[in-house]
Amino acid sequence: MEVKTKTMEETAATKKIIDRRQFIKALGLGVASLGLAPGAMPGCLGASQPATAGRKGNPNIIVIMSDDMGFSDIGCYGGEIHTPNLDKLAAGGLRFTQFYNTARCCPTRAALLTGLYQHQAGIGHMTGDSGYDSYRGDLGGNCVTIAEALKQAGYGTYMVGKWHVTKHTAKDGPKDNWPLQRGFDKFYGTITGAGSFYDPTTLCRDNTYITPENDPEYKPEIFYYTDAISDNAAGFIKDHRQHSPDRPFFAYVAYTAAHWPMHALEKDIAKYKGKYGKGYEYYRLQRFERTKKMGLISKDWRLSPQAGDWDEVKNKEWEARCMEVYAAMVESMDRGIGRIVAELKRQGALDNTLILSLQDNGGCAEGMGRGSDVNDKWIGAIKDRTPMFPDELQPQIWPPMKTRDGRPVRGGPDVMPGPADTYIGYGRNWANVSNTPFREYKHWVHEGGISTPLIAHWPAGIKTRGKLCHQPGHLIDIMATCVDVAAAKYPAEYNGNKITPLEGRSLAPAFNNKLIEREAIYWEHEGNRAVRKGKWKLVSKHPGGWELYDMEADRTELNNLADANPQKVEELKALYEAWAERCGVQPWPVKKPKPQS
Ligand SMILES: [Ca+2]
């Protein structure tokens, strides 16, 4: 029997929503009456309807994030990869052209989940502890996650996929910073940052480590992590409807596609066979032209320098195969997103669900598994080649490791990527294609490292179809947006801890053709630094000096104006330094503090 009694939290949340509506009504300020004429704000084209038009109740919110993908990979951002489901969300929603992440997995997740810059949230670098509160490698007690904030407003909260914001991954270690202890009602996914798609290490349901073979709740014919994420996300949304039909939900779906290793099912790779034989430059030029034509970038910007010469690639079949598998990984994810959307449609909930889809950093130039000597180290290290027991956890993030049926995992240019016994990255030159038209990669804070698509789809809240928003935004805005549209409260105190004030700005005004007011956006990762204020960006690649770019004239960062405009350099540098001091950024490489005597 369905339990109809509302919890105290729900009742309080409902009261707050009613209070807020009555307040708005009393002021005669229906959000509609605040609407500007279309195009009134040059930053955001075409949105003409209020964010709350036609809404009944607060929306469900789904944040979908993928891993290690470039600005122009998906179809609706100029890519040749088949992503019909994301394209459909874009066609029915709003695409941001200048949305930013932090250039790396852990800091992006920390900033997204908390609405703070990553250093403020305790993840100044990755999950190592450098001895400072801003570099604990663990979410701090001074921040709340979106789940913790929305739970207070009566939301069901679910997480599926990659967590990667805690240093504690031991089976019996502390779990204070695992999803269930940070506000999520249910969790299916991985605690750490990478692994085999056929046997992900730290695979977990709620607080318990599991394997692809011993999970009674998910028994697919073939285990493939991307499918597992999609299916479990759709399952949580289905269960939520069944058990809590009167409450909205928040779901955070963090795919590991298309992070290395290049792992995809053969039937999906087959579709791309021979598709990348024309080499890097051909696809970069195609993407460059399409992104211009689609209005995602200015026609005046020049294309960033080409990495890699296809004519000089020795093993073209292998090199092309790396990108074929990458494309298959992205398409598998897109198909899974289609299954999540189908579940919302089945419930009649798509209309009042805000879906935000983005990427955690730019295309990845790391050379994982690409050396011709990797197998010398990998294969011989696997002495025990017996199959693993169903309950036996995969201990390895990367090789040396074995498959569940006991085969050593291999790499290098003699091994075609895709199957479970391979572990290979797609390399710098394809990452350069992924990041078209921008410079640099994951790790760096030039535009190629930090630029991500952001699709916002919410029929009841965003009435324009297929428009572009050119206002800059950053991950820290996701929490602010969630709190705003959910009529939740970002707390000043939580669990007895004082909470650092929210850094981000709600994106909801952009849904309504209004300006998102902010002073500046900041980046620091591994000594790579940047600040963006209006059209100006000051950026430095560690250990180099400052470069200054006019992002309206030159977002591909090819014309350094630092010498021509030293005054602007000084102004932005002062802003950056004040921010770095305020957020606890340490000089790179971070040196552990001296012990107190
Ligand atoms: Ca990543």
Residues whose N, C-alpha, C, O or C-beta is under 5 A from the ligand:
A	BS01	CA	D67 D68 R104 C105 D360 N361
